[in-house]
Amino acid sequence: MNPPPRPTLSVVVPVLDEQAGIATTLDALNALRSQAQGEMRRNVELVVVDGGSRDATVAFARDRADAVISASRGRGRQLNAGAALARGDLLLFVHADTVLPADAFTLVANAMDNNPRAHWGRFDVCISGGSRMFPVIAGLMNLRSAWTGIATGDQAMFVRRASFDAVGGFPDQALMEDIELSIRLRRLPGGKPLRLRQKVTTSGRRWETRGVWTTIWLMWRLRWRYWRGACADELAQAYR
């Protein structure tokens, strides 16, 4: 019997107490997989990494992913654990509250195939929710990423496995792991990220829970302190 084809794209989803939405997230990813073009339909795998959920997240995920594993709590640690298990040549990191656009898997594969020297990339983003500020926030996020070459996890970052391994993966830190990975990848020759203008949709629950303006001010302040060299663990306490 011939072995199954090696996935060309591994989708890694970190979770923690996501019972309310993980089934919807994974069902949407599986629908994208079934709609993918040609070989992509068979060459995508879904890996869920749980950080110690106390609800039914793992039970809901088990029948909807190719692999569900546990790792020490912390998004960077969970993403690294998922990447270590994943078999794909490309890694796509998707937050549990993020919805990818149609043909996302084919878009990522084509972007990397058409740019063989590119190490990584990300999508533009929009934010779901009722606030009139969300389109403004998302627009500024997209402009900031285009200008700085720095992406956040909400933008569904994707990277070649070889490049991910070359920079040591995500740092083992409590906050800003996505920004630090961006910085590491940018240091590689030709490290500017690809920009896919098709938008992922991320939940506005963080802004709605804390307050839109409060969250904007907090995140900009934390990023500024991080650029000034503040410890990520210290910033994580401020974030909480």
BELURKA-V456011 format. One record per pair of residues at least 12 apart in sequence whose ideal C-beta (glycine too) atoms are under 6 Angstrom apart, sorted by the first residue. I is the first residue (numbers start at 1). J is the second residue. D is the distance in whole Angstrom. If there is no record, write none. Layout:
i j d
I J D
I J D
This chain:
i j d
5 42 6
5 43 6
6 87 6
7 43 5
7 44 6
7 45 4
7 87 5
7 88 4
8 43 4
8 88 6
8 89 5
9 44 5
9 88 5
9 90 5
9 105 6
10 45 5
10 47 6
10 86 3
10 88 3
10 91 5
11 46 5
11 92 5
11 94 6
12 47 5
12 79 6
12 82 4
12 93 5
13 48 5
13 94 5
13 96 6
14 49 5
14 75 5
14 78 4
14 79 6
15 48 6
15 50 5
15 57 5
15 96 5
16 51 4
16 53 6
17 53 5
17 55 5
18 57 5
18 96 4
19 55 4
19 56 5
19 57 5
22 57 5
22 60 5
22 61 5
22 96 6
23 60 5
25 96 5
26 64 4
26 65 6
28 99 6
29 46 6
32 104 6
32 105 6
36 105 5
36 106 6
37 106 5
40 105 5
40 106 5
40 109 6
44 105 5
45 66 4
46 65 4
46 66 5
47 67 5
47 82 5
47 85 6
47 86 5
48 61 5
48 65 4
48 68 5
49 69 6
49 71 5
49 78 4
49 81 5
49 82 4
50 70 5
51 73 4
51 78 5
52 73 5
75 177 6
76 170 4
76 171 6
76 172 6
76 177 4
79 93 6
79 170 5
80 169 5
80 170 5
89 161 6
91 159 5
91 161 6
91 164 6
92 108 6
92 158 4
93 157 5
94 156 5
95 153 6
97 203 4
98 200 5
98 202 5
99 201 4
100 200 5
101 198 4
107 196 6
108 158 5
111 194 5
115 194 6
117 190 5
118 194 5
119 160 6
119 163 4
119 185 5
119 188 5
119 191 6
120 159 4
120 185 5
120 193 5
121 158 6
121 193 5
121 194 3
122 151 4
122 155 4
122 157 5
122 193 6
123 155 5
123 156 5
123 196 5
123 200 5
124 142 5
124 197 5
124 199 5
125 138 5
125 141 6
125 154 6
125 155 5
125 199 6
125 200 5
125 202 6
126 138 5
126 199 5
126 201 5
127 202 6
127 204 5
128 201 5
128 203 6
128 204 6
129 204 3
129 208 6
131 212 5
133 212 5
134 204 5
149 186 5
149 192 5
149 193 6
150 179 6
150 182 4
151 182 5
152 178 5
153 178 4
154 202 4
156 200 5
167 184 4
167 185 6
173 232 4
174 232 5
174 233 5
174 236 4
175 232 5
175 235 5
175 236 4
175 239 6
176 226 5
176 232 5
222 235 5
